[in-house]
Amino acid sequence: MEVVMVPDPELPMSSSIEEVDAHPTVIIKSLNDFNFDVFEWGQNNL
């Protein structure tokens, strides 16, 4: 599954990722930096 992570700047990101064995596809500082066109959202045939 594709995963986008927007980490809390108050928490240590690397240890948080390691703790849950996460493998985010993209790590960004803010959702304002996220390109929503990179992912497919929902079904196209609704």
ROTOR-565328 format. One record per atom (N, C-alpha, C): x, y, z; atom name; residue number from 1; residue in one letter. Coordinates in steps of 0.02 Angstrom, whole numbers, plus 32768, in hexadecimal, padded with zeros to 4 digits. Layout:
! ROTOR-565328
<rotor><xx>X</xx><yy>Y</yy><zz>Z</zz><site>CA</site><pos>NUM</pos><code>a</code></rotor>
...
! end
This chain:
! ROTOR-565328
<rotor><xx>802A</xx><yy>7FC6</yy><zz>8000</zz><site>N</site><pos>1</pos><code>m</code></rotor>
<rotor><xx>8000</xx><yy>8000</yy><zz>8000</zz><site>CA</site><pos>1</pos><code>m</code></rotor>
<rotor><xx>802D</xx><yy>803E</yy><zz>8000</zz><site>C</site><pos>1</pos><code>m</code></rotor>
<rotor><xx>8019</xx><yy>806F</yy><zz>7FDA</zz><site>N</site><pos>2</pos><code>e</code></rotor>
<rotor><xx>803C</xx><yy>80AF</yy><zz>7FD8</zz><site>CA</site><pos>2</pos><code>e</code></rotor>
<rotor><xx>802F</xx><yy>80D4</yy><zz>8019</zz><site>C</site><pos>2</pos><code>e</code></rotor>
<rotor><xx>8063</xx><yy>80F1</yy><zz>8036</zz><site>N</site><pos>3</pos><code>v</code></rotor>
<rotor><xx>805C</xx><yy>8115</yy><zz>8076</zz><site>CA</site><pos>3</pos><code>v</code></rotor>
<rotor><xx>807F</xx><yy>8158</yy><zz>8071</zz><site>C</site><pos>3</pos><code>v</code></rotor>
<rotor><xx>805B</xx><yy>818C</yy><zz>8084</zz><site>N</site><pos>4</pos><code>v</code></rotor>
<rotor><xx>8078</xx><yy>81CF</yy><zz>8088</zz><site>CA</site><pos>4</pos><code>v</code></rotor>
<rotor><xx>807C</xx><yy>81E1</yy><zz>80D2</zz><site>C</site><pos>4</pos><code>v</code></rotor>
<rotor><xx>80B7</xx><yy>81F5</yy><zz>80E8</zz><site>N</site><pos>5</pos><code>m</code></rotor>
<rotor><xx>80C0</xx><yy>8207</yy><zz>812E</zz><site>CA</site><pos>5</pos><code>m</code></rotor>
<rotor><xx>80CD</xx><yy>8252</yy><zz>8134</zz><site>C</site><pos>5</pos><code>m</code></rotor>
<rotor><xx>80A6</xx><yy>8271</yy><zz>8161</zz><site>N</site><pos>6</pos><code>v</code></rotor>
<rotor><xx>80B1</xx><yy>82B7</yy><zz>8172</zz><site>CA</site><pos>6</pos><code>v</code></rotor>
<rotor><xx>80C2</xx><yy>82B7</yy><zz>81BC</zz><site>C</site><pos>6</pos><code>v</code></rotor>
<rotor><xx>8103</xx><yy>82B4</yy><zz>81CB</zz><site>N</site><pos>7</pos><code>p</code></rotor>
<rotor><xx>8117</xx><yy>82AB</yy><zz>8211</zz><site>CA</site><pos>7</pos><code>p</code></rotor>
<rotor><xx>810B</xx><yy>82E9</yy><zz>823C</zz><site>C</site><pos>7</pos><code>p</code></rotor>
<rotor><xx>80FE</xx><yy>82DC</yy><zz>827B</zz><site>N</site><pos>8</pos><code>d</code></rotor>
<rotor><xx>80F8</xx><yy>8311</yy><zz>82AD</zz><site>CA</site><pos>8</pos><code>d</code></rotor>
<rotor><xx>813E</xx><yy>832B</yy><zz>82BB</zz><site>C</site><pos>8</pos><code>d</code></rotor>
<rotor><xx>814A</xx><yy>836C</yy><zz>82B2</zz><site>N</site><pos>9</pos><code>p</code></rotor>
<rotor><xx>818E</xx><yy>8386</yy><zz>82BD</zz><site>CA</site><pos>9</pos><code>p</code></rotor>
<rotor><xx>81A5</xx><yy>8381</yy><zz>8305</zz><site>C</site><pos>9</pos><code>p</code></rotor>
<rotor><xx>8176</xx><yy>8375</yy><zz>8333</zz><site>N</site><pos>10</pos><code>e</code></rotor>
<rotor><xx>8188</xx><yy>836E</yy><zz>837A</zz><site>CA</site><pos>10</pos><code>e</code></rotor>
<rotor><xx>81A0</xx><yy>8328</yy><zz>838C</zz><site>C</site><pos>10</pos><code>e</code></rotor>
<rotor><xx>8197</xx><yy>82F7</yy><zz>8360</zz><site>N</site><pos>11</pos><code>l</code></rotor>
<rotor><xx>81AA</xx><yy>82B2</yy><zz>836E</zz><site>CA</site><pos>11</pos><code>l</code></rotor>
<rotor><xx>81E6</xx><yy>829D</yy><zz>8344</zz><site>C</site><pos>11</pos><code>l</code></rotor>
<rotor><xx>820F</xx><yy>8270</yy><zz>835E</zz><site>N</site><pos>12</pos><code>p</code></rotor>
<rotor><xx>8248</xx><yy>8258</yy><zz>8337</zz><site>CA</site><pos>12</pos><code>p</code></rotor>
<rotor><xx>8231</xx><yy>8229</yy><zz>8300</zz><site>C</site><pos>12</pos><code>p</code></rotor>
<rotor><xx>8236</xx><yy>823F</yy><zz>82C1</zz><site>N</site><pos>13</pos><code>m</code></rotor>
<rotor><xx>821A</xx><yy>8219</yy><zz>8289</zz><site>CA</site><pos>13</pos><code>m</code></rotor>
<rotor><xx>823A</xx><yy>81D5</yy><zz>8281</zz><site>C</site><pos>13</pos><code>m</code></rotor>
<rotor><xx>827C</xx><yy>81D1</yy><zz>827F</zz><site>N</site><pos>14</pos><code>s</code></rotor>
<rotor><xx>829D</xx><yy>8192</yy><zz>8270</zz><site>CA</site><pos>14</pos><code>s</code></rotor>
<rotor><xx>828D</xx><yy>815C</yy><zz>82A3</zz><site>C</site><pos>14</pos><code>s</code></rotor>
<rotor><xx>828C</xx><yy>816C</yy><zz>82E3</zz><site>N</site><pos>15</pos><code>s</code></rotor>
<rotor><xx>827C</xx><yy>8139</yy><zz>8315</zz><site>CA</site><pos>15</pos><code>s</code></rotor>
<rotor><xx>8232</xx><yy>8127</yy><zz>8312</zz><site>C</site><pos>15</pos><code>s</code></rotor>
<rotor><xx>8207</xx><yy>8156</yy><zz>8301</zz><site>N</site><pos>16</pos><code>s</code></rotor>
<rotor><xx>81C0</xx><yy>8147</yy><zz>82FA</zz><site>CA</site><pos>16</pos><code>s</code></rotor>
<rotor><xx>81B3</xx><yy>8116</yy><zz>82C1</zz><site>C</site><pos>16</pos><code>s</code></rotor>
<rotor><xx>81D6</xx><yy>811F</yy><zz>828A</zz><site>N</site><pos>17</pos><code>i</code></rotor>
<rotor><xx>81D0</xx><yy>80F2</yy><zz>8250</zz><site>CA</site><pos>17</pos><code>i</code></rotor>
<rotor><xx>81EA</xx><yy>80AD</yy><zz>8261</zz><site>C</site><pos>17</pos><code>i</code></rotor>
<rotor><xx>8224</xx><yy>80AA</yy><zz>8281</zz><site>N</site><pos>18</pos><code>e</code></rotor>
<rotor><xx>8243</xx><yy>806A</yy><zz>8293</zz><site>CA</site><pos>18</pos><code>e</code></rotor>
<rotor><xx>8218</xx><yy>8044</yy><zz>82C5</zz><site>C</site><pos>18</pos><code>e</code></rotor>
<rotor><xx>81F9</xx><yy>8068</yy><zz>82F4</zz><site>N</site><pos>19</pos><code>e</code></rotor>
<rotor><xx>81D1</xx><yy>8049</yy><zz>8329</zz><site>CA</site><pos>19</pos><code>e</code></rotor>
<rotor><xx>8198</xx><yy>801E</yy><zz>830C</zz><site>C</site><pos>19</pos><code>e</code></rotor>
<rotor><xx>817A</xx><yy>8034</yy><zz>82D6</zz><site>N</site><pos>20</pos><code>v</code></rotor>
<rotor><xx>8142</xx><yy>8010</yy><zz>82B8</zz><site>CA</site><pos>20</pos><code>v</code></rotor>
<rotor><xx>8155</xx><yy>7FEE</yy><zz>8277</zz><site>C</site><pos>20</pos><code>v</code></rotor>
<rotor><xx>8196</xx><yy>7FEE</yy><zz>8266</zz><site>N</site><pos>21</pos><code>d</code></rotor>
<rotor><xx>81AF</xx><yy>7FD0</yy><zz>8228</zz><site>CA</site><pos>21</pos><code>d</code></rotor>
<rotor><xx>818A</xx><yy>7FEB</yy><zz>81EB</zz><site>C</site><pos>21</pos><code>d</code></rotor>
<rotor><xx>8180</xx><yy>802D</yy><zz>81EA</zz><site>N</site><pos>22</pos><code>a</code></rotor>
<rotor><xx>815D</xx><yy>804D</yy><zz>81B3</zz><site>CA</site><pos>22</pos><code>a</code></rotor>
<rotor><xx>818C</xx><yy>805A</yy><zz>8179</zz><site>C</site><pos>22</pos><code>a</code></rotor>
<rotor><xx>8170</xx><yy>805A</yy><zz>813C</zz><site>N</site><pos>23</pos><code>h</code></rotor>
<rotor><xx>8196</xx><yy>8067</yy><zz>80FF</zz><site>CA</site><pos>23</pos><code>h</code></rotor>
<rotor><xx>816E</xx><yy>8098</yy><zz>80D4</zz><site>C</site><pos>23</pos><code>h</code></rotor>
<rotor><xx>816C</xx><yy>80D8</yy><zz>80E8</zz><site>N</site><pos>24</pos><code>p</code></rotor>
<rotor><xx>8144</xx><yy>8108</yy><zz>80C2</zz><site>CA</site><pos>24</pos><code>p</code></rotor>
<rotor><xx>815D</xx><yy>8110</yy><zz>807B</zz><site>C</site><pos>24</pos><code>p</code></rotor>
<rotor><xx>812F</xx><yy>8118</yy><zz>804D</zz><site>N</site><pos>25</pos><code>t</code></rotor>
<rotor><xx>813F</xx><yy>8124</yy><zz>8007</zz><site>CA</site><pos>25</pos><code>t</code></rotor>
<rotor><xx>815C</xx><yy>816A</yy><zz>7FFE</zz><site>C</site><pos>25</pos><code>t</code></rotor>
<rotor><xx>813D</xx><yy>819A</yy><zz>8022</zz><site>N</site><pos>26</pos><code>v</code></rotor>
<rotor><xx>8151</xx><yy>81E0</yy><zz>801D</zz><site>CA</site><pos>26</pos><code>v</code></rotor>
<rotor><xx>814F</xx><yy>81FD</yy><zz>8064</zz><site>C</site><pos>26</pos><code>v</code></rotor>
<rotor><xx>8181</xx><yy>8226</yy><zz>8074</zz><site>N</site><pos>27</pos><code>i</code></rotor>
<rotor><xx>8181</xx><yy>824B</yy><zz>80B3</zz><site>CA</site><pos>27</pos><code>i</code></rotor>
<rotor><xx>8184</xx><yy>8295</yy><zz>80A0</zz><site>C</site><pos>27</pos><code>i</code></rotor>
<rotor><xx>8153</xx><yy>82BB</yy><zz>80B8</zz><site>N</site><pos>28</pos><code>i</code></rotor>
<rotor><xx>8150</xx><yy>8302</yy><zz>80A9</zz><site>CA</site><pos>28</pos><code>i</code></rotor>
<rotor><xx>8146</xx><yy>832A</yy><zz>80E9</zz><site>C</site><pos>28</pos><code>i</code></rotor>
<rotor><xx>8158</xx><yy>8369</yy><zz>80E8</zz><site>N</site><pos>29</pos><code>k</code></rotor>
<rotor><xx>8152</xx><yy>8394</yy><zz>8123</zz><site>CA</site><pos>29</pos><code>k</code></rotor>
<rotor><xx>810B</xx><yy>83AC</yy><zz>812D</zz><site>C</site><pos>29</pos><code>k</code></rotor>
<rotor><xx>80E5</xx><yy>83B4</yy><zz>80F7</zz><site>N</site><pos>30</pos><code>s</code></rotor>
<rotor><xx>80A2</xx><yy>83D0</yy><zz>80FB</zz><site>CA</site><pos>30</pos><code>s</code></rotor>
<rotor><xx>8078</xx><yy>83B4</yy><zz>80C2</zz><site>C</site><pos>30</pos><code>s</code></rotor>
<rotor><xx>8037</xx><yy>83AD</yy><zz>80CE</zz><site>N</site><pos>31</pos><code>l</code></rotor>
<rotor><xx>800B</xx><yy>8397</yy><zz>8097</zz><site>CA</site><pos>31</pos><code>l</code></rotor>
<rotor><xx>8009</xx><yy>83CB</yy><zz>805F</zz><site>C</site><pos>31</pos><code>l</code></rotor>
<rotor><xx>801D</xx><yy>8408</yy><zz>806E</zz><site>N</site><pos>32</pos><code>n</code></rotor>
<rotor><xx>8021</xx><yy>843B</yy><zz>8039</zz><site>CA</site><pos>32</pos><code>n</code></rotor>
<rotor><xx>8056</xx><yy>8428</yy><zz>8005</zz><site>C</site><pos>32</pos><code>n</code></rotor>
<rotor><xx>8086</xx><yy>83FE</yy><zz>8018</zz><site>N</site><pos>33</pos><code>d</code></rotor>
<rotor><xx>80BA</xx><yy>83E7</yy><zz>7FEB</zz><site>CA</site><pos>33</pos><code>d</code></rotor>
<rotor><xx>80A8</xx><yy>83A8</yy><zz>7FC4</zz><site>C</site><pos>33</pos><code>d</code></rotor>
<rotor><xx>806D</xx><yy>838C</yy><zz>7FD1</zz><site>N</site><pos>34</pos><code>f</code></rotor>
<rotor><xx>805A</xx><yy>834C</yy><zz>7FB4</zz><site>CA</site><pos>34</pos><code>f</code></rotor>
<rotor><xx>8039</xx><yy>8356</yy><zz>7F70</zz><site>C</site><pos>34</pos><code>f</code></rotor>
<rotor><xx>8050</xx><yy>832F</yy><zz>7F3F</zz><site>N</site><pos>35</pos><code>n</code></rotor>
<rotor><xx>8032</xx><yy>8330</yy><zz>7EFC</zz><site>CA</site><pos>35</pos><code>n</code></rotor>
<rotor><xx>7FFD</xx><yy>82F9</yy><zz>7EF9</zz><site>C</site><pos>35</pos><code>n</code></rotor>
<rotor><xx>7FBE</xx><yy>830D</yy><zz>7EFF</zz><site>N</site><pos>36</pos><code>f</code></rotor>
<rotor><xx>7F87</xx><yy>82DD</yy><zz>7F01</zz><site>CA</site><pos>36</pos><code>f</code></rotor>
<rotor><xx>7F7F</xx><yy>82B8</yy><zz>7EBE</zz><site>C</site><pos>36</pos><code>f</code></rotor>
<rotor><xx>7F9C</xx><yy>82D1</yy><zz>7E88</zz><site>N</site><pos>37</pos><code>d</code></rotor>
<rotor><xx>7F98</xx><yy>82B0</yy><zz>7E47</zz><site>CA</site><pos>37</pos><code>d</code></rotor>
<rotor><xx>7FC3</xx><yy>8272</yy><zz>7E43</zz><site>C</site><pos>37</pos><code>d</code></rotor>
<rotor><xx>7FEF</xx><yy>8267</yy><zz>7E73</zz><site>N</site><pos>38</pos><code>v</code></rotor>
<rotor><xx>801D</xx><yy>822E</yy><zz>7E71</zz><site>CA</site><pos>38</pos><code>v</code></rotor>
<rotor><xx>7FF8</xx><yy>81ED</yy><zz>7E82</zz><site>C</site><pos>38</pos><code>v</code></rotor>
<rotor><xx>7FC1</xx><yy>81F1</yy><zz>7EA7</zz><site>N</site><pos>39</pos><code>f</code></rotor>
<rotor><xx>7F9C</xx><yy>81B6</yy><zz>7EBD</zz><site>CA</site><pos>39</pos><code>f</code></rotor>
<rotor><xx>7F57</xx><yy>81B3</yy><zz>7E9D</zz><site>C</site><pos>39</pos><code>f</code></rotor>
<rotor><xx>7F3C</xx><yy>8177</yy><zz>7E99</zz><site>N</site><pos>40</pos><code>e</code></rotor>
<rotor><xx>7EF7</xx><yy>816D</yy><zz>7E81</zz><site>CA</site><pos>40</pos><code>e</code></rotor>
<rotor><xx>7EC9</xx><yy>816D</yy><zz>7EBD</zz><site>C</site><pos>40</pos><code>e</code></rotor>
<rotor><xx>7E93</xx><yy>8193</yy><zz>7EBA</zz><site>N</site><pos>41</pos><code>w</code></rotor>
<rotor><xx>7E65</xx><yy>819B</yy><zz>7EF1</zz><site>CA</site><pos>41</pos><code>w</code></rotor>
<rotor><xx>7E21</xx><yy>817E</yy><zz>7EDF</zz><site>C</site><pos>41</pos><code>w</code></rotor>
<rotor><xx>7E0A</xx><yy>814C</yy><zz>7F03</zz><site>N</site><pos>42</pos><code>g</code></rotor>
<rotor><xx>7DC8</xx><yy>8130</yy><zz>7EF8</zz><site>CA</site><pos>42</pos><code>g</code></rotor>
<rotor><xx>7DC1</xx><yy>810C</yy><zz>7EB5</zz><site>C</site><pos>42</pos><code>g</code></rotor>
<rotor><xx>7D83</xx><yy>80FD</yy><zz>7EA4</zz><site>N</site><pos>43</pos><code>q</code></rotor>
<rotor><xx>7D75</xx><yy>80DA</yy><zz>7E66</zz><site>CA</site><pos>43</pos><code>q</code></rotor>
<rotor><xx>7D61</xx><yy>810B</yy><zz>7E30</zz><site>C</site><pos>43</pos><code>q</code></rotor>
<rotor><xx>7D7A</xx><yy>80FF</yy><zz>7DF4</zz><site>N</site><pos>44</pos><code>n</code></rotor>
<rotor><xx>7D6B</xx><yy>812B</yy><zz>7DBC</zz><site>CA</site><pos>44</pos><code>n</code></rotor>
<rotor><xx>7D27</xx><yy>811D</yy><zz>7D9C</zz><site>C</site><pos>44</pos><code>n</code></rotor>
<rotor><xx>7D08</xx><yy>80E5</yy><zz>7DAD</zz><site>N</site><pos>45</pos><code>n</code></rotor>
<rotor><xx>7CCA</xx><yy>80D1</yy><zz>7D8A</zz><site>CA</site><pos>45</pos><code>n</code></rotor>
<rotor><xx>7C8C</xx><yy>80DA</yy><zz>7DB6</zz><site>C</site><pos>45</pos><code>n</code></rotor>
<rotor><xx>7C8C</xx><yy>8108</yy><zz>7DE4</zz><site>N</site><pos>46</pos><code>l</code></rotor>
<rotor><xx>7C51</xx><yy>8112</yy><zz>7E0F</zz><site>CA</site><pos>46</pos><code>l</code></rotor>
<rotor><xx>7C1A</xx><yy>8135</yy><zz>7DEA</zz><site>C</site><pos>46</pos><code>l</code></rotor>
! end
